[in-house]
Amino acid sequence: MSGLRCGAGMLMVVALACGCARTPKMTTASAPSPTGGTTTDSRKGGAAGDRLQPASQRGNAATSGTTARPNPSEFSAASELKDVHFDFDKYDIRPADAALLDADAGWLKTNTFPLLIEGHCDERGTNEYNLALGERRAKATMNYLVAHGIAATRMTVVSYGEERPMCSEHAESCWAQNRRAHFLVKRN
């Protein structure tokens, strides 16, 4: 009987270790779920946080919800600001992208337009997980700019998760383009 228990236990360990291939692998430096724990989303089988409001209905972190959220349609791209990209399932700023953000901060110091920072993800993972990860990417980008002298009150973050891809192929080279923080400015 003990041999039967041991065999069943090993089978369970093997089943848990395999997991789902579409689920982003969580590592210590990857994005935690919004509540610090994980729940399972049965639609895609991936790790996801609490059900999130649509990105357009969430409050601005810089203003704690006390000011009306700006209308994204009032913002436009600025060719002087370069997107920053992220590794799979991460939201930390990479060294090469830090150099881009340094240049962006220099431009923003001389051009005081309000800034909208969009967080984007690739298609892997659940919609809810990607909305949370996109928000963390936008906030990490905003925090970097704040640390380099840009006023937080000028910036608003929004996450589109996987909703607005730059590339729609199912390949790593395409997914890498979609994992980004994108900048828009409101020219008066």
C-alpha positions as CSV (number, residue, x, y, z in Angstrom):
1,M,0.0,0.0,0.0
2,S,2.8,2.4,0.8
3,G,4.3,1.7,-2.7
4,L,1.0,2.8,-4.2
5,R,1.0,6.1,-2.2
6,C,4.5,6.8,-3.3
7,G,3.7,6.2,-7.0
8,A,0.6,8.4,-6.8
9,G,2.7,11.1,-5.1
10,M,5.4,11.0,-7.8
11,L,2.7,11.2,-10.5
12,M,1.3,14.3,-8.9
13,V,4.7,15.9,-8.7
14,V,5.3,15.2,-12.4
15,A,1.9,16.6,-13.3
16,L,2.5,19.8,-11.3
17,A,6.0,20.3,-12.7
18,C,4.8,20.1,-16.4
19,G,2.3,23.0,-16.3
20,C,0.9,24.8,-19.3
21,A,3.2,25.9,-22.1
22,R,1.2,29.1,-22.8
23,T,1.5,30.3,-19.2
24,P,4.3,32.8,-18.6
25,K,6.8,31.3,-16.2
26,M,7.1,33.3,-13.0
27,T,10.5,34.0,-11.7
28,T,11.7,36.0,-8.7
29,A,12.2,39.1,-10.9
30,S,9.0,38.7,-12.8
31,A,5.8,40.6,-12.3
32,P,3.9,39.5,-9.2
33,S,0.1,39.2,-9.4
34,P,-1.8,42.3,-8.3
35,T,-2.5,40.9,-4.8
36,G,0.8,39.2,-4.3
37,G,-0.7,35.7,-4.7
38,T,-1.9,33.9,-7.8
39,T,-5.3,32.6,-8.9
40,T,-6.0,30.4,-11.8
41,D,-7.9,31.7,-14.8
42,S,-9.7,28.6,-16.2
43,R,-10.2,30.3,-19.7
44,K,-6.5,30.1,-20.6
45,G,-5.0,28.2,-17.7
46,G,-2.6,31.0,-16.8
47,A,-1.7,32.7,-13.5
48,A,-3.8,35.9,-13.1
49,G,-4.5,38.4,-10.4
50,D,-7.8,39.6,-9.2
51,R,-10.3,40.6,-11.9
52,L,-9.2,44.1,-13.0
53,Q,-11.2,47.0,-14.2
54,P,-10.6,47.9,-17.9
55,A,-7.5,50.0,-18.2
56,S,-9.6,53.0,-19.2
57,Q,-11.5,52.9,-15.9
58,R,-8.6,52.7,-13.5
59,G,-7.3,55.8,-11.6
60,N,-4.1,57.6,-12.2
61,A,-1.4,56.6,-9.7
62,A,0.2,60.0,-9.8
63,T,-2.9,61.8,-8.7
64,S,-4.5,59.0,-6.5
65,G,-7.8,59.4,-8.4
66,T,-8.4,63.0,-7.2
67,T,-8.2,64.5,-10.7
68,A,-10.1,63.5,-13.8
69,R,-8.2,61.1,-16.1
70,P,-7.0,62.8,-19.3
71,N,-8.5,61.7,-22.6
72,P,-6.0,59.6,-24.5
73,S,-7.3,60.9,-27.8
74,E,-5.9,64.3,-26.9
75,F,-2.4,62.8,-26.9
76,S,-0.1,62.1,-29.9
77,A,3.2,60.5,-30.6
78,A,6.4,62.5,-30.2
79,S,9.1,61.2,-32.5
80,E,11.7,62.5,-30.1
81,L,10.6,60.0,-27.4
82,K,11.7,56.4,-28.0
83,D,9.8,53.3,-26.7
84,V,11.4,51.1,-24.1
85,H,11.1,47.4,-24.3
86,F,11.0,44.6,-21.7
87,D,12.0,41.0,-21.4
88,F,9.4,38.3,-21.3
89,D,7.3,38.5,-18.1
90,K,9.4,41.3,-16.7
91,Y,8.9,45.0,-15.9
92,D,12.4,46.1,-14.9
93,I,14.2,48.6,-17.0
94,R,17.1,47.0,-19.0
95,P,20.4,48.9,-19.2
96,A,20.1,49.7,-23.0
97,D,16.6,51.0,-22.4
98,A,17.8,53.1,-19.4
99,A,20.0,55.0,-21.9
100,L,16.9,55.6,-24.1
101,L,15.0,56.8,-21.0
102,D,17.9,59.2,-20.1
103,A,17.5,60.8,-23.5
104,D,13.7,60.9,-23.1
105,A,14.2,62.6,-19.7
106,G,16.5,65.2,-21.3
107,W,13.8,66.0,-23.9
108,L,11.0,66.1,-21.4
109,K,13.0,68.6,-19.2
110,T,13.0,71.1,-22.0
111,N,9.5,70.3,-23.3
112,T,6.9,70.4,-20.5
113,F,4.0,68.7,-22.3
114,P,1.8,66.3,-20.3
115,L,2.9,62.7,-20.9
116,L,0.9,59.5,-21.3
117,I,2.8,56.3,-20.8
118,E,1.2,53.2,-22.2
119,G,2.2,49.7,-21.0
120,H,2.0,46.9,-23.5
121,C,2.5,43.1,-23.5
122,D,2.8,40.3,-25.9
123,E,-0.1,37.9,-26.4
124,R,1.0,35.2,-24.0
125,G,-0.8,35.0,-20.6
126,T,-4.3,35.9,-19.7
127,N,-5.9,39.3,-20.5
128,E,-6.0,40.1,-16.8
129,Y,-2.4,39.2,-16.1
130,N,-1.2,41.2,-19.1
131,L,-3.2,44.3,-18.0
132,A,-1.5,44.1,-14.6
133,L,1.9,43.5,-16.2
134,G,1.4,46.4,-18.7
135,E,0.6,48.7,-15.8
136,R,3.7,47.7,-13.9
137,R,5.8,48.4,-17.1
138,A,4.3,51.8,-17.5
139,K,4.8,52.6,-13.7
140,A,8.4,51.4,-13.8
141,T,9.0,53.7,-16.7
142,M,7.3,56.6,-15.0
143,N,9.3,55.9,-11.8
144,Y,12.5,56.0,-13.8
145,L,11.6,59.4,-15.3
146,V,10.6,60.7,-11.8
147,A,14.0,59.7,-10.5
148,H,15.6,61.6,-13.3
149,G,13.8,64.9,-12.6
150,I,10.4,64.7,-14.4
151,A,7.4,65.7,-12.3
152,A,5.0,62.8,-11.6
153,T,2.1,65.2,-11.9
154,R,2.8,65.6,-15.6
155,M,2.5,61.8,-16.2
156,T,-0.4,59.4,-16.5
157,V,0.0,55.7,-17.0
158,V,-2.4,53.3,-18.8
159,S,-2.2,49.7,-19.6
160,Y,-3.4,48.1,-22.7
161,G,-2.0,44.7,-21.9
162,E,-2.1,42.7,-25.2
163,E,-4.9,44.7,-26.8
164,R,-2.7,46.9,-29.1
165,P,0.1,44.9,-30.6
166,M,2.7,46.5,-32.9
167,C,3.2,43.1,-34.6
168,S,0.7,40.2,-34.9
169,E,3.0,37.3,-35.8
170,H,3.3,34.4,-33.4
171,A,7.1,34.5,-33.0
172,E,9.6,35.8,-30.4
173,S,10.9,38.5,-32.7
174,C,7.3,39.9,-32.9
175,W,6.5,39.4,-29.2
176,A,9.6,41.4,-28.3
177,Q,8.3,44.4,-30.2
178,N,5.0,44.2,-28.3
179,R,6.5,44.2,-24.8
180,R,7.0,48.0,-24.5
181,A,6.2,51.3,-22.8
182,H,5.1,53.8,-25.4
183,F,5.0,57.6,-24.9
184,L,2.4,60.1,-26.1
185,V,2.3,63.8,-25.3
186,K,-0.4,66.4,-25.2
187,R,0.6,69.4,-27.2
188,N,-1.2,72.5,-26.1
